[in-house]
Amino acid sequence: MVYYDAHCHYYNLNKTYMNFFIAAVSIDYPTSLKTLKFKSKNVLKGVGMHPWYIDEKSLKKVISLIEKADFIGEVGIDFKYSNVSRVKQIKYFLNLLKNQRKRKTLNVHAYAA
């Protein structure tokens, strides 16, 4: 039997999992770098910035990593729990989408309540 995890913060784990196919999301620039270092055919590597950790200085750095990643994530909008303003969250999300050269799959964090 094969299992699929479509949203895993795999950068925190130091082991491999047999029979798992994992979409490894990142929450900021440092975890994006860490995620890109994984060498497993069972791990898809995502780069991005969680809406709780948006940092304008890191935007260009994260965008520069998109070409190396299998998908973009974790990214999105969180108007309930994030301390980052709604304007910044939307701006970051739109900039990230606009600056990808190839269309990549998104792993989206969406909590707009």
Residue frames as a rotation matrix with the C-alpha (Angstrom) as fourth column:
MET 1
0.581 0.814 0.000 0.00
0.814 -0.581 0.000 0.00
0.000 0.000 -1.000 0.00
VAL 2
-0.582 -0.713 0.391 1.20
0.712 -0.679 -0.178 3.52
0.392 0.175 0.903 -0.83
TYR 3
0.315 0.634 -0.706 0.21
0.864 -0.500 -0.063 6.59
-0.393 -0.590 -0.705 1.19
TYR 4
-0.169 -0.293 0.941 0.12
0.700 -0.708 -0.094 10.20
0.694 0.643 0.325 0.00
ASP 5
0.099 0.143 -0.985 0.68
0.819 -0.574 -0.001 13.27
-0.565 -0.806 -0.174 2.17
ALA 6
0.301 0.142 0.943 -0.26
0.849 -0.490 -0.198 16.41
0.434 0.860 -0.268 0.24
HIS 7
0.508 -0.119 0.853 0.95
-0.265 -0.964 0.024 18.84
0.819 -0.238 -0.521 2.89
CYS 8
0.750 -0.339 -0.569 3.87
0.648 0.548 0.528 17.94
0.133 -0.764 0.631 5.14
HIS 9
0.777 -0.577 0.251 6.35
-0.607 -0.793 0.055 20.22
0.167 -0.195 -0.966 6.92
TYR 10
0.900 -0.359 -0.246 9.00
0.315 0.928 -0.200 17.63
0.300 0.103 0.948 6.14
TYR 11
0.168 -0.890 0.423 11.96
-0.159 -0.448 -0.880 19.92
0.973 0.080 -0.217 6.91
ASN 12
0.220 -0.016 0.975 11.33
-0.958 -0.192 0.213 19.12
0.184 -0.981 -0.057 10.61
LEU 13
0.904 0.207 0.375 11.73
-0.287 0.943 0.171 15.38
-0.318 -0.262 0.911 10.08
ASN 14
-0.012 -0.983 -0.185 15.04
-0.974 -0.030 0.224 13.55
-0.226 0.183 -0.957 9.94
LYS 15
-0.531 -0.151 0.834 13.92
-0.094 0.988 0.119 10.24
-0.842 -0.015 -0.539 8.52
THR 16
-0.745 0.326 -0.582 12.47
-0.614 0.007 0.789 8.67
0.261 0.945 0.195 5.43
TYR 17
-0.175 0.793 0.584 9.12
-0.587 0.392 -0.708 6.98
-0.790 -0.466 0.397 5.33
MET 18
-0.971 -0.139 0.193 8.64
0.038 0.712 0.701 3.85
-0.235 0.688 -0.687 3.29
ASN 19
-0.502 0.802 0.324 5.51
0.861 0.432 0.268 3.67
0.075 0.413 -0.908 1.15
PHE 20
0.322 0.576 -0.751 4.83
0.554 -0.758 -0.344 7.40
-0.768 -0.305 -0.563 1.46
PHE 21
-0.248 -0.292 0.924 4.74
0.874 -0.479 0.083 9.96
0.418 0.828 0.374 -1.34
ILE 22
0.131 0.190 -0.973 5.15
0.845 -0.535 0.009 13.38
-0.518 -0.823 -0.231 0.30
ALA 23
0.357 -0.007 0.934 4.56
0.537 -0.817 -0.211 16.97
0.764 0.577 -0.288 -0.82
ALA 24
-0.079 -0.527 -0.846 7.07
0.989 -0.145 -0.003 18.80
-0.121 -0.838 0.533 1.39
VAL 25
0.672 0.386 0.632 5.95
0.465 -0.884 0.046 22.39
0.577 0.263 -0.773 1.99
SER 26
-0.509 -0.829 -0.232 8.11
0.788 -0.341 -0.512 25.22
0.346 -0.443 0.827 3.33
ILE 27
0.490 0.747 -0.449 7.14
0.867 -0.473 0.158 28.19
-0.094 -0.467 -0.879 5.50
ASP 28
0.807 -0.298 -0.509 9.95
-0.207 -0.951 0.229 30.68
-0.553 -0.080 -0.830 4.79
TYR 29
0.600 -0.629 -0.494 13.25
-0.714 -0.142 -0.686 31.14
0.361 0.764 -0.534 2.96
PRO 30
-0.372 -0.826 0.424 15.42
-0.923 0.376 -0.077 29.02
-0.096 -0.420 -0.902 5.32
THR 31
-0.091 0.374 0.923 12.99
-0.252 0.888 -0.385 26.09
-0.963 -0.268 0.014 5.28
SER 32
0.888 0.330 -0.321 12.68
-0.364 0.076 -0.928 26.40
-0.282 0.941 0.188 1.50
LEU 33
0.122 -0.931 -0.343 16.46
-0.932 0.012 -0.363 25.95
0.343 0.364 -0.866 1.23
LYS 34
-0.523 -0.289 0.802 16.33
-0.679 0.711 -0.186 22.98
-0.516 -0.641 -0.568 3.57
THR 35
0.405 0.788 0.463 13.47
-0.240 0.580 -0.778 21.38
-0.882 0.204 0.424 1.62
LEU 36
0.762 -0.129 -0.634 15.32
-0.645 -0.072 -0.761 21.71
0.052 0.989 -0.138 -1.69
LYS 37
-0.269 -0.960 0.075 18.17
-0.961 0.263 -0.083 19.60
0.060 -0.094 -0.994 -0.29
PHE 38
0.206 0.394 0.896 16.04
-0.501 0.829 -0.249 16.46
-0.841 -0.397 0.369 0.08
LYS 39
-0.536 -0.448 -0.715 17.21
-0.843 0.325 0.428 13.63
0.040 0.833 -0.552 -2.16
SER 40
-0.646 0.402 0.649 14.29
0.053 0.872 -0.487 11.27
-0.762 -0.280 -0.585 -2.40
LYS 41
-0.940 0.341 0.004 12.17
0.009 0.014 1.000 10.23
0.340 0.940 -0.016 -5.35
ASN 42
-0.252 0.887 -0.388 9.21
0.878 0.378 0.294 10.02
0.407 -0.267 -0.874 -2.94
VAL 43
-0.002 0.201 -0.980 9.42
0.702 -0.698 -0.145 13.67
-0.713 -0.688 -0.140 -1.85
LEU 44
0.245 0.139 0.959 8.17
0.797 -0.592 -0.118 16.56
0.552 0.794 -0.256 -3.98
LYS 45
-0.479 -0.578 -0.661 9.90
0.850 -0.493 -0.185 19.77
-0.219 -0.650 0.727 -2.92
GLY 46
0.485 0.710 0.511 7.92
0.749 -0.639 0.178 22.96
0.452 0.296 -0.841 -2.37
VAL 47
-0.720 -0.650 -0.242 9.20
0.690 -0.635 -0.347 26.46
0.072 -0.417 0.906 -1.70
GLY 48
0.089 0.784 0.614 7.16
0.453 -0.581 0.676 29.32
0.887 0.218 -0.407 -0.36
MET 49
-0.932 -0.311 0.185 6.26
0.002 -0.516 -0.857 31.49
0.362 -0.798 0.482 2.56
HIS 50
-0.314 0.820 -0.478 3.41
0.924 0.379 0.044 30.79
0.217 -0.428 -0.877 4.95
PRO 51
0.174 0.448 0.877 1.13
0.341 -0.863 0.374 33.83
0.924 0.234 -0.303 5.46
TRP 52
0.928 0.102 -0.357 2.11
0.371 -0.202 0.906 33.96
0.020 -0.974 -0.226 9.14
TYR 53
0.297 -0.933 -0.203 5.79
0.577 0.007 0.817 34.49
-0.761 -0.360 0.540 8.23
ILE 54
0.673 -0.008 0.740 5.68
0.694 -0.340 -0.635 36.90
0.256 0.940 -0.224 5.31
ASP 55
0.219 -0.718 -0.661 8.85
0.383 -0.560 0.735 38.95
-0.898 -0.414 0.153 5.12
GLU 56
0.930 0.226 -0.288 9.16
-0.130 -0.533 -0.836 41.48
-0.343 0.815 -0.467 2.29
LYS 57
0.170 -0.957 -0.234 12.97
-0.899 -0.248 0.361 41.13
-0.404 0.149 -0.903 2.24
SER 58
-0.505 -0.382 0.774 12.69
-0.219 0.924 0.314 37.39
-0.835 -0.011 -0.550 1.60
LEU 59
0.549 0.835 -0.024 10.18
-0.227 0.122 -0.966 37.64
-0.804 0.536 0.257 -1.26
LYS 60
0.528 -0.406 -0.746 12.83
-0.843 -0.145 -0.518 37.88
0.102 0.902 -0.419 -3.99
LYS 61
-0.560 -0.778 0.286 14.84
-0.813 0.582 -0.006 35.08
-0.162 -0.236 -0.958 -2.39
VAL 62
-0.224 0.569 0.791 11.87
-0.092 0.796 -0.598 32.72
-0.970 -0.207 -0.126 -2.33
ILE 63
0.762 0.518 -0.389 10.92
-0.386 -0.120 -0.915 33.65
-0.520 0.847 0.108 -5.90
SER 64
0.086 -0.827 -0.556 14.49
-0.993 -0.029 -0.110 32.86
0.075 0.562 -0.824 -7.00
LEU 65
-0.703 -0.370 0.607 14.04
-0.516 0.853 -0.077 29.28
-0.489 -0.367 -0.791 -5.72
ILE 66
0.273 0.958 0.093 10.82
-0.621 0.249 -0.743 28.50
-0.734 0.145 0.663 -7.59
GLU 67
0.375 -0.153 -0.914 12.57
-0.876 0.265 -0.404 27.11
0.304 0.952 -0.034 -10.67
LYS 68
-0.661 -0.730 -0.171 14.37
-0.605 0.654 -0.455 24.52
0.444 -0.197 -0.874 -8.51
ALA 69
-0.619 0.490 0.614 11.18
-0.499 0.358 -0.789 23.36
-0.606 -0.795 0.023 -6.78
ASP 70
-0.880 0.401 0.254 8.59
0.475 0.741 0.474 20.82
0.002 0.538 -0.843 -7.86
PHE 71
0.154 0.953 0.260 5.75
0.782 -0.279 0.558 23.08
0.604 0.118 -0.788 -6.69
ILE 72
-0.585 -0.248 0.773 5.06
-0.169 -0.894 -0.414 26.30
0.793 -0.373 0.481 -4.75
GLY 73
0.563 0.823 -0.074 3.96
-0.052 0.124 0.991 25.96
0.825 -0.554 0.113 -1.16
GLU 74
-0.088 0.965 -0.249 3.04
0.992 0.062 -0.111 26.68
-0.091 -0.257 -0.962 1.37
VAL 75
-0.983 -0.137 0.122 1.63
0.156 -0.976 0.154 30.05
0.098 0.171 0.980 0.34
GLY 76
-0.265 0.961 0.078 -1.68
0.795 0.171 0.582 31.80
0.546 0.216 -0.809 0.70
ILE 77
-0.345 0.353 0.870 -3.93
-0.359 -0.906 0.226 33.99
0.867 -0.234 0.439 2.78
ASP 78
-0.266 0.319 -0.910 -4.82
0.842 0.536 -0.058 33.84
0.469 -0.782 -0.412 6.47
PHE 79
-0.272 0.246 0.931 -6.97
-0.125 -0.968 0.219 36.73
0.954 -0.057 0.293 7.66
LYS 80
0.765 0.639 -0.085 -7.83
-0.029 0.166 0.986 35.07
0.644 -0.751 0.145 10.96
TYR 81
0.855 -0.406 -0.322 -4.55
0.484 0.406 0.775 34.05
-0.184 -0.819 0.544 12.60
SER 82
0.016 -0.914 0.404 -1.79
0.933 -0.131 -0.335 35.92
0.359 0.383 0.851 10.77
ASN 83
0.278 -0.033 -0.960 -0.40
0.602 -0.773 0.201 39.13
-0.749 -0.634 -0.194 12.28
VAL 84
-0.830 -0.542 0.129 0.65
0.404 -0.426 0.809 40.25
-0.384 0.724 0.573 8.80
SER 85
-0.372 0.720 -0.586 -1.70
-0.468 -0.690 -0.552 42.82
-0.802 0.069 0.594 7.28
ARG 86
0.413 0.639 0.649 -4.23
0.336 0.556 -0.760 41.70
-0.847 0.532 0.015 4.67
VAL 87
0.865 -0.121 -0.487 -2.67
-0.454 -0.603 -0.656 44.10
-0.214 0.789 -0.576 2.15
LYS 88
-0.122 -0.992 -0.025 0.79
-0.949 0.109 0.297 42.53
-0.292 0.060 -0.955 2.59
GLN 89
-0.277 0.065 0.959 -0.57
-0.071 0.994 -0.088 39.00
-0.958 -0.093 -0.271 2.39
ILE 90
0.733 0.620 0.280 -2.42
0.267 0.116 -0.957 39.70
-0.625 0.776 -0.081 -0.86
LYS 91
0.680 -0.546 -0.489 0.54
-0.721 -0.619 -0.312 41.61
-0.132 0.565 -0.815 -2.31
TYR 92
-0.337 -0.854 0.397 2.95
-0.746 0.500 0.441 38.78
-0.574 -0.147 -0.805 -1.53
PHE 93
-0.043 0.405 0.913 0.63
0.205 0.898 -0.388 36.09
-0.978 0.171 -0.121 -2.90
LEU 94
0.905 0.424 -0.021 0.02
0.095 -0.251 -0.963 37.99
-0.414 0.870 -0.268 -6.16
ASN 95
0.400 -0.844 -0.356 3.73
-0.899 -0.437 0.027 38.83
-0.179 0.310 -0.934 -6.59
LEU 96
-0.384 -0.547 0.744 4.66
-0.438 0.817 0.375 35.21
-0.813 -0.182 -0.553 -6.14
LEU 97
0.313 0.595 0.741 2.13
0.431 0.606 -0.669 34.08
-0.846 0.528 -0.067 -8.73
LYS 98
0.942 0.085 -0.326 3.16
-0.202 -0.633 -0.747 36.79
-0.270 0.769 -0.579 -11.19
ASN 99
0.294 -0.939 -0.176 6.88
-0.936 -0.321 0.147 36.02
-0.195 0.121 -0.973 -10.92
GLN 100
0.039 -0.295 0.955 6.85
-0.068 0.952 0.297 32.32
-0.997 -0.077 0.017 -11.68
ARG 101
-0.505 -0.334 -0.796 8.18
-0.776 -0.230 0.588 31.59
-0.379 0.914 -0.143 -15.15
LYS 102
-0.786 0.295 -0.543 6.67
-0.078 0.825 0.560 28.14
0.613 0.483 -0.625 -15.44
ARG 103
0.151 0.904 0.401 3.22
-0.800 -0.127 0.587 27.34
0.581 -0.409 0.703 -14.18
LYS 104
-0.820 -0.444 -0.360 3.70
-0.116 0.746 -0.656 25.26
0.560 -0.497 -0.663 -11.05
THR 105
0.123 0.832 -0.541 1.21
0.525 0.408 0.747 23.59
0.842 -0.376 -0.386 -8.77
LEU 106
-0.360 -0.167 0.918 0.33
-0.562 -0.747 -0.356 25.58
0.745 -0.644 0.175 -5.64
ASN 107
-0.266 0.301 -0.916 -0.10
0.789 0.613 -0.027 24.20
0.554 -0.730 -0.401 -2.13
VAL 108
-0.338 0.239 0.910 -2.32
-0.092 -0.971 0.221 26.91
0.937 -0.010 0.350 -0.64
HIS 109
-0.702 0.194 -0.685 -2.96
0.706 0.063 -0.706 27.89
-0.094 -0.979 -0.181 2.97
ALA 110
-0.592 0.579 0.561 -6.35
-0.024 -0.708 0.705 29.59
0.806 0.404 0.433 2.94
TYR 111
-0.287 0.540 -0.791 -8.11
0.957 0.188 -0.219 30.80
0.030 -0.820 -0.571 6.05
ALA 112
-0.787 -0.006 0.617 -10.10
0.229 -0.931 0.283 33.93
0.573 0.364 0.734 5.33
ALA 113
0.099 0.896 -0.433 -12.75
0.855 0.146 0.497 33.76
0.509 -0.419 -0.752 8.08
